[in-house]
């Protein structure tokens, strides 16, 4: 396991969730969704506005995005938190009755009143955070580890086209003591359409049984690199999770994740590759017509 991924695993185990996203990383991603923000109420429910770069950026960009209001709340361990609202000209702080945990009834009631959630939720609580957003049927743009797709709750949303990857990755976060820490496989998750969402992957290879092995426990072929997906294969294919960076729902259907018919990890001659997503062409090129 790489050092960066080890850091993230430790963060989840130790619930060391205080990693702050940079202003530049926030700006780089959010500018791609401008069309979604006009006249909307935006909620950053894991962000203390006194230091949050989400709040700083969105406040500065009020006129650019033309959203109607920005709301922030944050967690205060063993304390009382507050909510800050900004309407383009005025900031109003309101003391909460509780600690500001996004799972509290108080913060859920605030969530009910907003349109879009934009934040970096705690790494250790990402699964719960996504489930809550889905229950409340909210639009969102949030940061998490790409391996979150291995959670059954998250993968179901991806398979059903209710959540997908954003456009950029986040490589470095700032810790509360001011130092920086690098992580691997950190990306944006969203249900807001962006420019790459419906762009088909350019494919150039054709299927050959010599080049593509079949799994022992599922009727599908192994494709170890996204660029090697055969354009003419009409059956199911196993691809790396990095496929989601380029996934186009009009081009492919996601069939299932990781497991074969025996509910064990996909295997080839007894060897188990890293996690695979099983996909299928919706409209394969039929010059070869291989199955």
N, C-alpha and C positions, 0 to 999 in steps of 0.2 A: 504493500500500500504506500502511495506517495506521502511525503511529509504534509503537503497541503490537505489531502483528504484525511490524513490522520488527525490533523488539527480540527477539522469539522466533526469527525466522529467523537473526539474528546469533548467538543462543545456540546454535542447532543447529550452525552452521558453525564457530564458535569453540570449541565444546564448553565454553562458560561455563555450567555446569549448576548452579551453586550458588544456587538460589532456594528460600527456605524458606517453607513454608506456615504461615499464622497459626493459632493455637489456635482462634479463633472460626470460621474457615472449616472446620476439621476437625470441630469439634463440630456445626456446622450440618448437615453432610452425614451424619456417622456416626450421629447419633441416629435417622435414618430406617431403619436396618438392624438395630436392636437384636435382633430375633427371630432373626437369623442367627448371633449371636456366642456364645450360651450354650454353655459347655463346650468351646469351640473353642480351638485354639492359633493366635494371631495373630502374623504375622511382618511386621515393618517392615524390609525388607532394603536400604533405601537411607537409613538414618536413624541418625545418631550420637546416642545417648541423652543425651549431655551437653548437647545444645542442641535436639534435635528436639522440635517441638511435637506430633508424632504420638505419640511416646513419653510426653511429659508428659500429654497429654490421656488416652490410654488407661490409663496408670497411675492417674491420678486417678479414672477412671471404672470401675475394676475391679469394684466391687460393683454398679454399675448394669448393666453388660453381662453379668456373671457368666461371662466367658470363663475358660478354665483356665490359660492362660499367655501371656505376651507376650514375644516374642523380637525383638531388633534386631541388625542388623549394618550396617556402613557401609564405604565405600571410603576408604582412606588412600593417597594417591599416594606411590609409592616407599617404602612403609612396611609396618608390621604392624598389622592392625586387631584388634578384639575383639568378642565377642558378649556381650550383656547379656540375662539372662532374669529375668522378674519373675512371681511366682506369686500375688500378692496380699498377701504379707507379707514376702517376702525378695527381694533383688536379688542375682544372682550374675554376676560378670564372668569370662569365659573368653577368654584370648588365642588368636587364630587363628594359623594357620601362614602365612597370606598376607595380602594387602592388603584383603580384604573385598569385592572386585568381585563383583557378583551373578552374573556369568557363570563364576566360578571353580568348580571341582569341590567345593571346601569349602563354599561357600555353596549350591550346588545340593543337596548332601547335607542341609543344614539345611532347605532348601525342601521336600525329600521328607517331612520329619517334621511339617510344619505343615498347617493347614487353610485359613486365609484370609490373603492378602497385602494389606496396607493401607500405601500409601506414595505419595510423589511421586518417581517415577523420573527419571533424567537425561533432559532433553529430547532430547538427541542420540542417546540409546539407547532411545527409547520402543518402536520397532519390535521390537528384539531382546528387550526386556523382556516385551512381550505374547506374542511367539512362545514364549518360555521358559515363561510361565505356562500357555499352552495345552498345550505338550508335557507339562507336569507335571500337567495337569488340576486346577489350583488355582482356588479361588474368590478373587476379588480386588475391590478398590476402590481405584483409582489415579487420579492426576491426569495429564492430558495436553492437548495442543492438539487442538481439534475437527478441524483439518485432517489429523490422523492417520488419519482415515477414508479419506483418499486413498491410503494405503499399501495395496497389494493384500492383504497379510497381515491387516490390520485390517478392511478392508472385507468380506473373506470371512467373518470371524467375526461381523460385524454382520449380514450377509445371512443367515447360517445361524442367527441368534438365539443365538449363543454369547457375545456381548458387546453392551452397549448403553450409552447415556448415563445418568449419574446425575441427581440432582435440582437441583444448584446449579452455579454457575460460580465461578471464583476470579479476582478482578480484580487483586489486588495481592500481590506476594511481597516478602519481606525478603532483602536481599543480605548476604553475610558481613560487610561493613563497617557494617551497621546501617541503611543507606538502603533506601528502598522503591522498587520498580519495578513499573509497571503493564504488563499484557499483555492482548491481546484473544483471544477464542475459547478460553479455558482452561476445561476442564470435567472432570468425573469420568467415568471409564469403569468399568464393573462387569459382573459376571455374577450379581449378587445381585438378586433381585426386590425392587422397591420399589413404593410406592403408585401411582405414575403409569404404571407399566409396561404395565398392561392396561386403561387408560382410553381409550376411543375418542375421537378428535378430533370435536368438534361441527362438522358441515358444514351449509351452508345454500344453496350455489349449485348450479345445474344446468348441464349442458354446453350450450354454444352454439358452433357452428363459427365464428361471427363473432368471438367473444371469445377463443377458444383456438386458437392457431396450432399447426401440426404441424411437426415437425422435418424437415429435408431428408434426413437419413440414418438415420432410425429411425421406425417406425410408432408414434408417441407424440405427445401434446400437451404444450405448454409451460405450466406453472403456476408463475408467478414468485413467488407468495406462498402459504404453507401454508394460510392461511385461505380461499384461493380454490379449493381442491381441489373439483371438482364431485362431488357425492355419487352421481350417477347414471352416471358414465362407466365403461364396462366394459372399456375398453382400457388401455394403458400410459400413464402420465403422468410427466413430468419435473418434479421439485420441488427446491427449495434444500436444502442439507445441514442447514439449521436444522430441517428436518422431523424429524430424529432426536431432537430435544428432546421431541417429542410422539408419536413412533412407537409404535403399538399393533400388535403382531404378530397379534392376532386380527382386526384390521380391514384391514390391508394386507399385501401380499407385496412384498418388495424384489426387483426383477428384475435390475438391473445398475447399474453406476455409470459415468456420464460419457460413455461411448463409444457411437457409432452402429454400424450394421452394417458400415461400412467401417473400423471401429476408429479413426476420427478423432473428435474432440470433437463432441458434438451441436451442430447448427447450424440456424438458421432464416433462410432467405433469405440464406445466406452468413454470417450473424452468429452468433458463438459466445457464448452466455451463460456466466455463471460456472458452476462445477461443478454438475451435476444428478444426483440419484438417481432412477432410474427405478423407479416403483412401480405396483402394481395393486391395486384393491379386491378383497378376498376375497368380500364379499357386497354388491355395489353396490345402491343403491336403483334400482328398475327402472321408475319412473314415466316417465322420459324414455327410458331404455334406449339412449342414444347409444353408438356405437362408432367 
